[in-house]
C-alpha cells in the first residue's frame, strides 16, 4: 500500500486510514514532497509508536517538476520551468528487511536514545561552571592554568562607557572607491571597486 501525503492532507485522516489498513497489510510506503515531507515523517513516527515491531527503510531523493507558463503576449515563447522538489519515501514493514540497505532502521531503534544514559530524563543538575566546562570540554582548573577566567556574566557599568574606536575605512560613493587608512602607514591606500 502506498500513501502520498500532500501539504493539505489531514494527519488524522491519513493515520486513521493507515492504521486500519496496516492490520491486514504487511507493508506500507509513506511518500511526501516539499512541505509535506515533515507531515509524512510525523505520520510514520506515530505509526511506529503504535506498531512497535516495524522495520523501516527511508529514501530521500528529488522529484523533477515541470511547470509550463503560457505568455500573455502572442510574440513571446511559452516558458518551461523545471524545479527539483525534495521527496521522502519511508517503507514500514512487519516483515524483516535487508539490514544492509542504506536507510534501514530496526524495530525499537527510536527508543535507543531515550533509554540511554545521555537521554533527556537522565541528565544531572549542574552548576554554571560545570555546564560551561562541558560546553568547552575544558575544566575550570585548565582555564585558570591558561590565565583565563570562567565568569558567569559580564560586568555591567552604570553610565556611558567611552569607546576607543576609530574608523578604519571611509567610503566615497560618488566615485565608487574605498579609501583605507592604516595605523602603521599614515598615507591612504585607495582601492577601486569594480561595478
ChimeraX attribute file (.defattr): number of C-alpha atoms within 10 A of each C-alpha:
attribute: neighborCount
match mode: 1-to-1
recipient: residues
	/A:1	12
	/A:2	13
	/A:3	16
	/A:4	14
	/A:5	22
	/A:6	16
	/A:7	14
	/A:8	9
	/A:9	13
	/A:10	11
	/A:11	14
	/A:12	10
	/A:13	9
	/A:14	15
	/A:15	15
	/A:16	10
	/A:17	12
	/A:18	20
	/A:19	14
	/A:20	10
	/A:21	14
	/A:22	17
	/A:23	10
	/A:24	8
	/A:25	13
	/A:26	13
	/A:27	18
	/A:28	19
	/A:29	18
	/A:30	22
	/A:31	23
	/A:32	22
	/A:33	22
	/A:34	15
	/A:35	15
	/A:36	20
	/A:37	20
	/A:38	15
	/A:39	21
	/A:40	26
	/A:41	19
	/A:42	13
	/A:43	17
	/A:44	21
	/A:45	13
	/A:46	11
	/A:47	17
	/A:48	18
	/A:49	13
	/A:50	11
	/A:51	18
	/A:52	13
	/A:53	16
	/A:54	22
	/A:55	23
	/A:56	26
	/A:57	19
	/A:58	18
	/A:59	13
	/A:60	15
	/A:61	12
	/A:62	13
	/A:63	14
	/A:64	12
	/A:65	11
	/A:66	11
	/A:67	11
	/A:68	11
	/A:69	11
	/A:70	12
	/A:71	11
	/A:72	9
	/A:73	8
	/A:74	8
	/A:75	7
	/A:76	9
	/A:77	11
	/A:78	12
	/A:79	11
	/A:80	11
	/A:81	9
	/A:82	11
	/A:83	12
	/A:84	12
	/A:85	13
	/A:86	16
	/A:87	18
	/A:88	20
	/A:89	21
	/A:90	22
	/A:91	21
	/A:92	25
	/A:93	20
	/A:94	17
	/A:95	11
	/A:96	12
	/A:97	17
	/A:98	11
	/A:99	13
	/A:100	7
	/A:101	10
	/A:102	10
	/A:103	13
	/A:104	17
	/A:105	18
	/A:106	14
	/A:107	18
	/A:108	14
	/A:109	12
	/A:110	14
	/A:111	11
	/A:112	10
	/A:113	11
	/A:114	13
	/A:115	12
	/A:116	11
	/A:117	11
	/A:118	11
	/A:119	12
	/A:120	11
	/A:121	10
	/A:122	11
	/A:123	9
	/A:124	8
	/A:125	8
	/A:126	10
	/A:127	8
	/A:128	12
	/A:129	14
	/A:130	14
	/A:131	13
	/A:132	17
	/A:133	16
	/A:134	12
	/A:135	10
	/A:136	8
	/A:137	11
	/A:138	12
	/A:139	17
	/A:140	17
	/A:141	13
	/A:142	13
	/A:143	13
	/A:144	11
	/A:145	10
	/A:146	9
	/A:147	8
	/A:148	11
	/A:149	12
	/A:150	14
	/A:151	11
	/A:152	9
	/A:153	6
	/A:154	6
	/A:155	7
	/A:156	6
	/A:157	7
	/A:158	6
	/A:159	6
	/A:160	6
	/A:161	7
	/A:162	6
	/A:163	6
	/A:164	5
	/A:165	6
	/A:166	7
	/A:167	7
	/A:168	10
	/A:169	12
	/A:170	11
	/A:171	11
	/A:172	10
	/A:173	8
	/A:174	6
	/A:175	9
	/A:176	13
	/A:177	15
	/A:178	17
	/A:179	16
	/A:180	16
	/A:181	16
	/A:182	12
	/A:183	10
	/A:184	6
	/A:185	8
	/A:186	8
	/A:187	10
	/A:188	13
	/A:189	12
	/A:190	11
	/A:191	11
	/A:192	11
	/A:193	9
	/A:194	6
	/A:195	4
